[in-house]
Amino acid sequence: MSDAQRLMEIVGPELMQRICQEFAGEQIYIPKRVPDPHRDVHIIIQFAAAQKLGATCMNAYEQCADETGLSVRRVQQIVAGR
C-alpha cells in the first residue's frame, strides 16, 4: 500500500482531496508528534528562569533541551525567535 493510500485511509477521501489540492506534487514533512502551540513560549520562559537562577546561556539551553527532548540547537533557534 502506498503512502498516499495509507493517508487516505486515515483522513478520508474529502480531506485527502483538500490535501492534494494544497500540496500537489510537493514533499511534506509530517512530525512525529502533534505540535504544541504553547511549546515555544514555555521554552522561552524556562530559558529566562534558568538564567535568572544563575545558569550560563549554554547551561540554560542544555537544561531546556533535556527537559523538552529537543536539541540544543533547536532550543537556541526558538529562543532567538526562528
N, CA, C and O atoms as a printed pandas DataFrame, in Angstrom:
     atom_number atom_name residue_name chain_id  residue_number  x_coord  y_coord  z_coord
0              1         N          MET        A               1    0.847   -1.174    0.000
1              2        CA          MET        A               1    0.000    0.000    0.000
2              3         C          MET        A               1    0.899    1.245    0.000
3              4         O          MET        A               1    1.860    1.329    0.764
4              5         N          SER        A               2    0.576    2.186   -0.850
5              6        CA          SER        A               2    1.398    3.399   -0.958
6              7         C          SER        A               2    1.118    4.342    0.216
7              8         O          SER        A               2    0.122    4.197    0.925
8              9         N          ASP        A               3    2.014    5.304    0.402
9             10        CA          ASP        A               3    1.824    6.301    1.452
10            11         C          ASP        A               3    0.530    7.075    1.234
11            12         O          ASP        A               3   -0.187    7.377    2.187
12            13         N          ALA        A               4    0.233    7.397   -0.030
13            14        CA          ALA        A               4   -0.989    8.145   -0.344
14            15         C          ALA        A               4   -2.227    7.332    0.026
15            16         O          ALA        A               4   -3.196    7.881    0.550
16            17         N          GLN        A               5   -2.199    6.046   -0.241
17            18        CA          GLN        A               5   -3.331    5.191    0.108
18            19         C          GLN        A               5   -3.492    5.094    1.627
19            20         O          GLN        A               5   -4.604    5.145    2.152
20            21         N          ARG        A               6   -2.371    4.954    2.313
21            22        CA          ARG        A               6   -2.422    4.899    3.790
22            23         C          ARG        A               6   -2.990    6.193    4.356
23            24         O          ARG        A               6   -3.814    6.168    5.270
24            25         N          LEU        A               7   -2.547    7.328    3.809
25            26        CA          LEU        A               7   -3.034    8.619    4.281
26            27         C          LEU        A               7   -4.533    8.751    4.019
27            28         O          LEU        A               7   -5.264    9.241    4.880
28            29         N          MET        A               8   -5.001    8.324    2.849
29            30        CA          MET        A               8   -6.415    8.429    2.538
30            31         C          MET        A               8   -7.246    7.552    3.476
31            32         O          MET        A               8   -8.361    7.927    3.840
32            33         N          GLU        A               9   -6.727    6.403    3.866
33            34        CA          GLU        A               9   -7.439    5.563    4.825
34            35         C          GLU        A               9   -7.589    6.270    6.176
35            36         O          GLU        A               9   -8.592    6.098    6.868
36            37         N          ILE        A              10   -6.589    7.060    6.538
37            38        CA          ILE        A              10   -6.612    7.753    7.831
38            39         C          ILE        A              10   -7.523    8.979    7.794
39            40         O          ILE        A              10   -8.338    9.171    8.696
40            41         N          VAL        A              11   -7.391    9.808    6.759
41            42        CA          VAL        A              11   -8.093   11.098    6.736
42            43         C          VAL        A              11   -9.398   11.079    5.955
43            44         O          VAL        A              11  -10.219   11.982    6.112
44            45         N          GLY        A              12   -9.607   10.075    5.123
45            46        CA          GLY        A              12  -10.817   10.003    4.308
46            47         C          GLY        A              12  -10.664   10.727    2.986
47            48         O          GLY        A              12   -9.757   11.542    2.819
48            49         N          PRO        A              13  -11.559   10.430    2.037
49            50        CA          PRO        A              13  -11.413   10.972    0.683
50            51         C          PRO        A              13  -11.587   12.490    0.576
51            52         O          PRO        A              13  -10.905   13.126   -0.228
52            53         N          GLU        A              14  -12.490   13.087    1.376
53            54        CA          GLU        A              14  -12.698   14.534    1.270
54            55         C          GLU        A              14  -11.465   15.319    1.714
55            56         O          GLU        A              14  -11.023   16.236    1.021
56            57         N          LEU        A              15  -10.913   14.954    2.874
57            58        CA          LEU        A              15   -9.715   15.640    3.355
58            59         C          LEU        A              15   -8.522   15.329    2.463
59            60         O          LEU        A              15   -7.665   16.188    2.257
60            61         N          MET        A              16   -8.456   14.124    1.936
61            62        CA          MET        A              16   -7.364   13.771    1.017
62            63         C          MET        A              16   -7.414   14.656   -0.224
63            64         O          MET        A              16   -6.372   15.076   -0.727
64            65         N          GLN        A              17   -8.608   14.941   -0.719
65            66        CA          GLN        A              17   -8.764   15.828   -1.876
66            67         C          GLN        A              17   -8.224   17.217   -1.548
67            68         O          GLN        A              17   -7.537   17.824   -2.370
68            69         N          ARG        A              18   -8.525   17.719   -0.366
69            70        CA          ARG        A              18   -8.026   19.035    0.047
70            71         C          ARG        A              18   -6.508   19.031    0.175
71            72         O          ARG        A              18   -5.848   19.988   -0.228
72            73         N          ILE        A              19   -5.952   17.959    0.734
73            74        CA          ILE        A              19   -4.502   17.843    0.871
74            75         C          ILE        A              19   -3.851   17.830   -0.509
75            76         O          ILE        A              19   -2.835   18.491   -0.723
76            77         N          CYS        A              20   -4.429   17.085   -1.441
77            78        CA          CYS        A              20   -3.879   17.021   -2.804
78            79         C          CYS        A              20   -3.919   18.388   -3.483
79            80         O          CYS        A              20   -2.971   18.768   -4.170
80            81         N          GLN        A              21   -5.004   19.119   -3.294
81            82        CA          GLN        A              21   -5.108   20.448   -3.894
82            83         C          GLN        A              21   -4.072   21.404   -3.308
83            84         O          GLN        A              21   -3.481   22.208   -4.029
84            85         N          GLU        A              22   -3.863   21.313   -2.028
85            86        CA          GLU        A              22   -2.947   22.235   -1.350
86            87         C          GLU        A              22   -1.482   21.907   -1.604
87            88         O          GLU        A              22   -0.665   22.811   -1.780
88            89         N          PHE        A              23   -1.139   20.605   -1.625
89            90        CA          PHE        A              23    0.264   20.194   -1.675
90            91         C          PHE        A              23    0.623   19.382   -2.924
91            92         O          PHE        A              23    1.606   18.642   -2.915
92            93         N          ALA        A              24   -0.149   19.511   -3.975
93            94        CA          ALA        A              24    0.036   18.704   -5.187
94            95         C          ALA        A              24    1.497   18.685   -5.641
95            96         O          ALA        A              24    2.075   19.730   -5.941
96            97         N          GLY        A              25    2.084   17.493   -5.688
97            98        CA          GLY        A              25    3.445   17.309   -6.187
98            99         C          GLY        A              25    4.549   17.663   -5.210
99           100         O          GLY        A              25    5.722   17.456   -5.519
100          101         N          GLU        A              26    4.214   18.186   -4.049
101          102        CA          GLU        A              26    5.234   18.581   -3.068
102          103         C          GLU        A              26    5.521   17.440   -2.105
103          104         O          GLU        A              26    4.677   16.573   -1.877
104          105         N          GLN        A              27    6.722   17.454   -1.547
105          106        CA          GLN        A              27    7.036   16.572   -0.437
106          107         C          GLN        A              27    6.788   17.370    0.828
107          108         O          GLN        A              27    7.236   18.511    0.946
108          109         N          ILE        A              28    6.078   16.777    1.773
109          110        CA          ILE        A              28    5.819   17.482    3.023
110          111         C          ILE        A              28    6.357   16.664    4.186
111          112         O          ILE        A              28    6.412   15.435    4.132
112          113         N          TYR        A              29    6.752   17.367    5.236
113          114        CA          TYR        A              29    7.260   16.733    6.446
114          115         C          TYR        A              29    6.102   16.549    7.406
115          116         O          TYR        A              29    5.337   17.484    7.643
116          117         N          ILE        A              30    5.966   15.363    7.957
117          118        CA          ILE        A              30    4.950   15.095    8.972
118          119         C          ILE        A              30    5.693   14.787   10.267
119          120         O          ILE        A              30    6.415   13.793   10.346
120          121         N          PRO        A              31    5.522   15.640   11.292
121          122        CA          PRO        A              31    6.262   15.428   12.541
122          123         C          PRO        A              31    5.801   14.167   13.261
123          124         O          PRO        A              31    4.725   13.635   12.990
124          125         N          LYS        A              32    6.634   13.702   14.179
125          126        CA          LYS        A              32    6.315   12.506   14.956
126          127         C          LYS        A              32    5.220   12.781   15.978
127          128         O          LYS        A              32    4.483   11.875   16.367
128          129         N          ARG        A              33    5.117   14.036   16.411
129          130        CA          ARG        A              33    4.109   14.414   17.404
130          131         C          ARG        A              33    3.301   15.589   16.886
131          132         O          ARG        A              33    3.762   16.347   16.033
132          133         N          VAL        A              34    2.102   15.731   17.403
133          134        CA          VAL        A              34    1.287   16.898   17.075
134          135         C          VAL        A              34    1.933   18.106   17.738
135          136         O          VAL        A              34    2.183   18.087   18.943
136          137         N          PRO        A              35    2.210   19.163   16.966
137          138        CA          PRO        A              35    2.866   20.334   17.543
138          139         C          PRO        A              35    2.030   20.981   18.653
139          140         O          PRO        A              35    0.809   21.090   18.544
140          141         N          ASP        A              36    2.705   21.402   19.713
141          142        CA          ASP        A              36    2.067   22.107   20.821
142          143         C          ASP        A              36    2.264   23.600   20.593
143          144         O          ASP        A              36    3.399   24.077   20.604
144          145         N          PRO        A              37    1.188   24.344   20.386
145          146        CA          PRO        A              37    1.340   25.774   20.078
146          147         C          PRO        A              37    1.955   26.589   21.224
147          148         O          PRO        A              37    2.438   27.700   21.006
148          149         N          HIS        A              38    1.935   26.042   22.428
149          150        CA          HIS        A              38    2.478   26.772   23.577
150          151         C          HIS        A              38    3.909   26.368   23.909
151          152         O          HIS        A              38    4.522   26.937   24.812
152          153         N          ARG        A              39    4.441   25.390   23.186
153          154        CA          ARG        A              39    5.770   24.855   23.490
154          155         C          ARG        A              39    6.840   25.935   23.454
155          156         O          ARG        A              39    7.630   26.053   24.392
156          157         N          ASP        A              40    6.878   26.719   22.391
157          158        CA          ASP        A              40    7.944   27.712   22.235
158          159         C          ASP        A              40    7.907   28.756   23.349
159          160         O          ASP        A              40    8.949   29.153   23.870
160          161         N          VAL        A              41    6.704   29.198   23.710
161          162        CA          VAL        A              41    6.569   30.181   24.793
162          163         C          VAL        A              41    7.079   29.572   26.093
163          164         O          VAL        A              41    7.791   30.230   26.852
164          165         N          HIS        A              42    6.722   28.330   26.349
165          166        CA          HIS        A              42    7.171   27.649   27.557
166          167         C          HIS        A              42    8.705   27.551   27.582
167          168         O          HIS        A              42    9.320   27.763   28.627
168          169         N          ILE        A              43    9.314   27.235   26.453
169          170        CA          ILE        A              43   10.768   27.113   26.380
170          171         C          ILE        A              43   11.438   28.462   26.657
171          172         O          ILE        A              43   12.441   28.520   27.368
172          173         N          ILE        A              44   10.901   29.525   26.110
173          174        CA          ILE        A              44   11.476   30.857   26.323
174          175         C          ILE        A              44   11.384   31.246   27.801
175          176         O          ILE        A              44   12.335   31.793   28.360
176          177         N          ILE        A              45   10.250   30.967   28.429
177          178        CA          ILE        A              45   10.079   31.250   29.858
178          179         C          ILE        A              45   11.037   30.402   30.687
179          180         O          ILE        A              45   11.662   30.893   31.627
180          181         N          GLN        A              46   11.144   29.137   30.332
181          182        CA          GLN        A              46   12.038   28.200   31.033
182          183         C          GLN        A              46   13.496   28.668   30.915
183          184         O          GLN        A              46   14.247   28.636   31.890
184          185         N          PHE        A              47   13.882   29.102   29.713
185          186        CA          PHE        A              47   15.232   29.590   29.470
186          187         C          PHE        A              47   15.527   30.821   30.339
187          188         O          PHE        A              47   16.572   30.896   30.985
188          189         N          ALA        A              48   14.601   31.776   30.348
189          190        CA          ALA        A              48   14.777   33.004   31.135
190          191         C          ALA        A              48   14.867   32.680   32.626
191          192         O          ALA        A              48   15.675   33.273   33.340
192          193         N          ALA        A              49   14.052   31.751   33.096
193          194        CA          ALA        A              49   14.073   31.373   34.508
194          195         C          ALA        A              49   15.405   30.731   34.879
195          196         O          ALA        A              49   15.946   31.005   35.950
196          197         N          ALA        A              50   15.938   29.882   34.005
197          198        CA          ALA        A              50   17.231   29.242   34.271
198          199         C          ALA        A              50   18.340   30.287   34.365
199          200         O          ALA        A              50   19.212   30.201   35.230
200          201         N          GLN        A              51   18.302   31.271   33.473
201          202        CA          GLN        A              51   19.310   32.334   33.524
202          203         C          GLN        A              51   19.166   33.181   34.781
203          204         O          GLN        A              51   20.160   33.590   35.381
204          205         N          LYS        A              52   17.931   33.440   35.172
205          206        CA          LYS        A              52   17.684   34.247   36.369
206          207         C          LYS        A              52   18.229   33.546   37.616
207          208         O          LYS        A              52   18.635   34.190   38.583
208          209         N          LEU        A              53   18.229   32.208   37.568
209          210        CA          LEU        A              53   18.758   31.432   38.692
210          211         C          LEU        A              53   20.274   31.252   38.608
211          212         O          LEU        A              53   20.862   30.542   39.424
212          213         N          GLY        A              54   20.908   31.897   37.619
213          214        CA          GLY        A              54   22.361   31.896   37.538
214          215         C          GLY        A              54   22.974   30.965   36.513
215          216         O          GLY        A              54   24.198   30.864   36.438
216          217         N          ALA        A              55   22.165   30.285   35.723
217          218        CA          ALA        A              55   22.712   29.393   34.694
218          219         C          ALA        A              55   23.344   30.216   33.577
219          220         O          ALA        A              55   22.843   31.284   33.224
220          221         N          THR        A              56   24.432   29.721   33.030
221          222        CA          THR        A              56   25.006   30.356   31.844
222          223         C          THR        A              56   24.055   30.122   30.684
223          224         O          THR        A              56   23.156   29.285   30.767
224          225         N          CYS        A              57   24.256   30.863   29.604
225          226        CA          CYS        A              57   23.408   30.669   28.418
226          227         C          CYS        A              57   23.437   29.212   27.974
227          228         O          CYS        A              57   22.387   28.610   27.745
228          229         N          MET        A              58   24.625   28.648   27.853
229          230        CA          MET        A              58   24.729   27.276   27.365
230          231         C          MET        A              58   24.059   26.303   28.324
231          232         O          MET        A              58   23.383   25.372   27.886
232          233         N          ASN        A              59   24.235   26.504   29.623
233          234        CA          ASN        A              59   23.575   25.618   30.587
234          235         C          ASN        A              59   22.056   25.743   30.505
235          236         O          ASN        A              59   21.341   24.748   30.618
236          237         N          ALA        A              60   21.568   26.960   30.308
237          238        CA          ALA        A              60   20.125   27.171   30.178
238          239         C          ALA        A              60   19.592   26.474   28.925
239          240         O          ALA        A              60   18.532   25.848   28.963
240          241         N          TYR        A              61   20.334   26.585   27.807
241          242        CA          TYR        A              61   19.934   25.883   26.582
242          243         C          TYR        A              61   19.905   24.371   26.821
243          244         O          TYR        A              61   18.962   23.686   26.423
244          245         N          GLU        A              62   20.938   23.869   27.469
245          246        CA          GLU        A              62   21.039   22.429   27.716
246          247         C          GLU        A              62   19.916   21.944   28.631
247          248         O          GLU        A              62   19.343   20.879   28.403
248          249         N          GLN        A              63   19.600   22.725   29.667
249          250        CA          GLN        A              63   18.504   22.349   30.562
250          251         C          GLN        A              63   17.178   22.282   29.809
251          252         O          GLN        A              63   16.411   21.332   29.971
252          253         N          CYS        A              64   16.918   23.281   28.996
253          254        CA          CYS        A              64   15.684   23.302   28.210
254          255         C          CYS        A              64   15.641   22.131   27.234
255          256         O          CYS        A              64   14.598   21.501   27.057
256          257         N          ALA        A              65   16.763   21.848   26.611
257          258        CA          ALA        A              65   16.829   20.731   25.661
258          259         C          ALA        A              65   16.556   19.405   26.370
259          260         O          ALA        A              65   15.799   18.575   25.868
260          261         N          ASP        A              66   17.168   19.210   27.530
261          262        CA          ASP        A              66   16.964   17.976   28.289
262          263         C          ASP        A              66   15.506   17.807   28.701
263          264         O          ASP        A              66   14.959   16.707   28.629
264          265         N          GLU        A              67   14.887   18.889   29.128
265          266        CA          GLU        A              67   13.508   18.815   29.627
266          267         C          GLU        A              67   12.477   18.656   28.512
267          268         O          GLU        A              67   11.393   18.121   28.744
268          269         N          THR        A              68   12.804   19.114   27.308
269          270        CA          THR        A              68   11.830   19.054   26.212
270          271         C          THR        A              68   12.107   17.944   25.213
271          272         O          THR        A              68   11.247   17.609   24.399
272          273         N          GLY        A              69   13.310   17.369   25.271
273          274        CA          GLY        A              69   13.659   16.340   24.292
274          275         C          GLY        A              69   14.077   16.913   22.947
275          276         O          GLY        A              69   14.188   16.181   21.964
276          277         N          LEU        A              70   14.309   18.218   22.902
277          278        CA          LEU        A              70   14.774   18.866   21.671
278          279         C          LEU        A              70   16.292   18.967   21.704
279          280         O          LEU        A              70   16.923   18.766   22.742
280          281         N          SER        A              71   16.863   19.282   20.552
281          282        CA          SER        A              71   18.304   19.504   20.515
282          283         C          SER        A              71   18.622   20.889   21.063
283          284         O          SER        A              71   17.765   21.773   21.077
284          285         N          VAL        A              72   19.856   21.068   21.513
285          286        CA          VAL        A              72   20.297   22.380   21.992
286          287         C          VAL        A              72   20.154   23.404   20.868
287          288         O          VAL        A              72   19.716   24.531   21.096
288          289         N          ARG        A              73   20.522   23.003   19.666
289          290        CA          ARG        A              73   20.420   23.913   18.515
290          291         C          ARG        A              73   18.982   24.379   18.296
291          292         O          ARG        A              73   18.745   25.557   18.026
292          293         N          ARG        A              74   18.017   23.455   18.412
293          294        CA          ARG        A              74   16.614   23.833   18.212
294          295         C          ARG        A              74   16.152   24.781   19.317
295          296         O          ARG        A              74   15.421   25.736   19.052
296          297         N          VAL        A              75   16.571   24.523   20.544
297          298        CA          VAL        A              75   16.219   25.428   21.653
298          299         C          VAL        A              75   16.808   26.817   21.386
299          300         O          VAL        A              75   16.140   27.826   21.612
300          301         N          GLN        A              76   18.044   26.874   20.909
301          302        CA          GLN        A              76   18.671   28.169   20.588
302          303         C          GLN        A              76   17.857   28.898   19.520
303          304         O          GLN        A              76   17.655   30.109   19.613
304          305         N          GLN        A              77   17.393   28.172   18.514
305          306        CA          GLN        A              77   16.586   28.779   17.447
306          307         C          GLN        A              77   15.270   29.322   18.002
307          308         O          GLN        A              77   14.840   30.414   17.630
308          309         N          ILE        A              78   14.641   28.568   18.880
309          310        CA          ILE        A              78   13.369   29.002   19.463
310          311         C          ILE        A              78   13.567   30.264   20.297
311          312         O          ILE        A              78   12.792   31.215   20.186
312          313         N          VAL        A              79   14.604   30.272   21.130
313          314        CA          VAL        A              79   14.879   31.429   21.973
314          315         C          VAL        A              79   15.208   32.664   21.111
315          316         O          VAL        A              79   14.862   33.790   21.468
316          317         N          ALA        A              80   15.876   32.433   19.985
317          318        CA          ALA        A              80   16.221   33.536   19.076
318          319         C          ALA        A              80   15.038   33.980   18.216
319          320         O          ALA        A              80   15.131   34.973   17.494
320          321         N          GLY        A              81   13.941   33.256   18.291
321          322        CA          GLY        A              81   12.763   33.635   17.524
322          323         C          GLY        A              81   12.722   33.115   16.109
323          324         O          GLY        A              81   12.028   33.670   15.257
324          325         N          ARG        A              82   13.473   32.034   15.848
325          326        CA          ARG        A              82   13.463   31.447   14.500
326          327         C          ARG        A              82   12.740   30.137   14.476
327          328         O          ARG        A              82   12.637   29.507   13.424
